[in-house]
């Protein structure tokens, strides 16, 4: 089922399911009660659930890359130690470095695939698993979002911040660090830009929460900020964020992708918009190469 056939009510319910404690059973039960113009709302809701195996674009055995799971020290974080997925190009380094930050459910297969995509493009990528101190991504997003919500959010951010420092100083890194993230991860990229100052060399948040406007003056990294067209929850602060960046003379560009909803880059569900996701990806790679090479 494509996004053309999914009723907007079902999309809105799915967004609520993704960003609240709503369980999968509750989501499907509420969907079954919806009256839609044509078809079954329950079938539409089931179609929106991720199919990660079908969405893989770069195999972990691809000869162009070398992936492995690593651990790094994380003082001040949840447990003092973090696990992440490090993917490097098969050739010799050093490489520009990119931190890939997951959504609100831990390091799922989609984010691992994004890290591999970056390695194919010539970056060394690290995708931390914020859930690793409490067992790691559990194999499904429902338990993952509950686990992530249970964490102390300041300590979780510290774990991701420590990942940025680990990657920037890694022997495979050329010392120039970028960060990208999706949904929760997009908000983390905005916050990293505030906290890291000149230590972050570029940021590309996808449909992430804006930072506090009083903190925008601290941003020094060039930013490419990606928005979905139909995403009222995230877009509510877009104009205010743009004005703050302009007032402080920051280096940034904002793109809104027509015909898209929150999560349009995630190719594991019908939220995916192939045309716009490809445009966003090409812009992201060009932007990061410009600022990290």
HELIX and SHEET records of a PDB file:
HELIX    1   1 UNK A    3  UNK A    5  5                                   3    
HELIX    2   2 UNK A    8  UNK A   19  1                                  12    
HELIX    3   3 UNK A   24  UNK A   32  1                                   9    
HELIX    4   4 UNK A   41  UNK A   48  1                                   8    
HELIX    5   5 UNK A   52  UNK A   55  1                                   4    
HELIX    6   6 UNK A  109  UNK A  120  1                                  12    
HELIX    7   7 UNK A  132  UNK A  134  5                                   3    
HELIX    8   8 UNK A  141  UNK A  150  1                                  10    
HELIX    9   9 UNK A  153  UNK A  168  1                                  16    
HELIX   10  10 UNK A  184  UNK A  196  1                                  13    
HELIX   11  11 UNK A  197  UNK A  199  5                                   3    
HELIX   12  12 UNK A  213  UNK A  218  5                                   6    
HELIX   13  13 UNK A  232  UNK A  235  1                                   4    
HELIX   14  14 UNK A  238  UNK A  247  1                                  10    
HELIX   15  15 UNK A  274  UNK A  292  1                                  19    
SHEET    1   A 8 UNK A  65  UNK A  73  0                                        
SHEET    2   A 8 UNK A  81  UNK A  89 -1                                        
SHEET    3   A 8 UNK A 123  UNK A 129 -1                                        
SHEET    4   A 8 UNK A  95  UNK A 101  1                                        
SHEET    5   A 8 UNK A 173  UNK A 182  1                                        
SHEET    6   A 8 UNK A 202  UNK A 206  1                                        
SHEET    7   A 8 UNK A 222  UNK A 230  1                                        
SHEET    8   A 8 UNK A 252  UNK A 261  1                                        
END                                                                             
